[in-house]
Every structure is written in structure tokens, then in C-alpha cells.
């Protein structure tokens, strides 16, 4: 292709830039779809050429995909923890990267739990995300954190107010 396509829809050739390393796939109607995940993973495979690795070629730069909350999956997982999640959309999930050392991890969890309580929110529970450390490169294995999810109830709060409260909780925890 020697030239850019004609201006059409939201595409404008004058906004074209020479970039590498970004991909975006979405269902324009916001519907959950396994096809979107498959396409997102395909983009990641095609971005391997950008060489975003360190001295250990098996350790990548942490690129990944972001998806909507998989409610049915998380509901089943949290049942294993004796936690019943509220209706879809009535809770939030936070991804946490915590220290492996137990005392440091419990301290970090306690700090977050205290902030959630101080902000008037309800902690539903925690889930440790299974990680296959054999998929990590040698250098990453040495510093791999405990990946946890924290669940917070909306408790009938207006969605915008709840989102603002979640931002406050995150900023305070940082």
C-alpha cells in the first residue's frame, strides 16, 4: 500500500502516524463476546516484533488485554471462597499485585481493607488469581507478585458516585 485510504467515517488520513505497539478491538455495542478476546490475543501475537523485552528474552513488558468483568466466571470462583456476589454491575473488582512475603502481603491487604471501610464501602472478599510462573521468564519469576482481586459492593449507591468512591480508594491505597 503506497498511500493512505480516503477519508471515511471516523478515519482521516491526515491524522495517520507511524506507530507500532498499539492495538484496539471492541464490540461497538458493548456486548461481551469471546470473539473480541480472540481478536485481542491475535493483536498481542502480532506485536511480538516490537521487541519489548529486557535482558531475559522470555520476560515481556506486561502487555495484555482488558475485558469487561466476567460476572459468571467470578461468581463461580467466589462461591469457592463462600462469597456470594451481588447482581452484575453491583460490585467492583480491583486487581492487586501484592508482595509474596506473607506479613507484607497481609499488611497491604489490611491497609486497603481499612481504607475501604473508612470510605464507607463494603469489602466482599478477596481472590488469589492462579498464575503459571513457568510461563514467566527467569528474571520475572524472581519478582513475580501475588496477583489478587478485591471485591467491593456498590450497596445501592449511584453508579457515578460509586466510581468516584473507587477512585478515592485507589488513590489513597497508592
Buried (B, 14 or more C-beta within 10 A) or exposed (E): EEEEEEEEEEEEEEEEEEEEEEEEBEEEEEEEBEEBBEBBEEBEEEBEEEEEBEEBEEBBEEBEEEEEBEBEEBBEBBEEEEBEBBEEEBBBBBEBEBEEEEEEBEEBBEEBEEBBEEEEBEBBBBBEEEEEEEEBBEBBBEEEEBBBBBBBBBEEBEEEEBEEBBEEBEEBBE
